[in-house]
Amino acid sequence: MNKKVLTGLVVATGLFLYGGATQNVQAATREQGVDLAKYQGYSAIFGKSDDKFAISQIGGYYNGSFVTQKTYNSQVKSTIAQGKRAHTYIYSQFSNNAQADQMLDYYLPQVQTPKGSIVALDVESGTPTQNSILYALNKIEKAGYKAVLYTSPTYARGKFSLNAIGNTYPLWLAEYPDYQVRTTPNYNYFPSANNVAIFQFTSTYRAGGLDGNVDLTGITQAGYKGYTNPSTGGKVAVPKTQTPAIKQGQKANKTPKSDIKTGYTVKVDYSAKKWSNGAYIPSWVKGKSYKVIQVSGKKVLLGGIMSWINRSNVEIALAGSQTQQATGSYYIVRSGDSLSSIAAKYGTSVAKLANLNGIRNPNYIYVGQRLKVTGGTSTARTSNAGRYRIVQSGDTLSRISYLTGYSINYLQNKNGISNPNFLQVGQKIYY
């Protein structure tokens, strides 16, 4: 499934042009959260420690064809396990009421978030009519969910009226000033439309790519009835109804850290400071989830970065058989995309993308083209492959291990070093 992106950058200089939109922002809860596709893997990831919600993709519909997301169920579990509110979206490429019926008859029975929670239509391609969008949103409401339209004003322009749809249903709109990492909204780019409930303000909420959203009206509280602090486990959002994924997420939340076993997925706490060897944990590691590949006393070894961390500095995201690993990432080209903008989103270069996809002319890509953006692996990190330290006089692999937080074995394997006692000044050690 394609990652949701803005279909074209908007060069905006004014503040809110629509009175209703301004009122929404002023009355906002302004809680922030993320939306997730398969590119984020099987465990929900967040941009900030105080994020409150995640909206996960259940699948896509392409004018009669279905592409389900294997990551959906476990992302919902992981969101609940981390004490956040989970919601759902469907990538929706449809043209008429009959296709809307086909799409929703297939996906609505598979929704794993609670009744009353958001089920959003992600409409950013195809030729949908305004009437068919309204028809689909009405069907979602009748099924007992909070119907929301996701799109961008750039895509909607000339196809359907955002204000007309917003008169009946809340909108979730995307506008970005740029592709720099942003953790707070830039309201100079707030989309001018009626009834904007969620503002997707960036696709780079953290380095490597993650959509960041702000809830302007409290809509992401739909389907939930506050929080509870169980006797074991952390604070957790309480859904109004139960589903299998929610039950498993709650079970993971209640699992004591002392029960962490090999195969679990754990999230590194934002408050964590040091690895078990005393080295400082890099900031980009915090908030990310890793599979536990070994347990020793109060320590667990994190796969991918091959570093030991104390149990007290992690949080269980997925337990046991709930854990899986993504094997690769692809992106579907949308209107307004360029190879350079896609490279910026994924922390790579135009040359690497061109090589990965056999593109001879980097200035020519087409809407609907499927691009591979990272290689598939469950143990090696790909989004930060460019990180390295240049060996200086006096450096040893042990010292670099201490500085970066990565084990000596990991650094050897990453850099093809056969003799850990021999480094050359000026050599790049990737981590």
Summary of the structure (lengths in Angstrom):
residues: 431
radius of gyration: 22.1
end to end distance: 29.1
largest distance: 69.8
contacts: 1480
relative contact order: 0.13
helix: 26%
strand: 25%
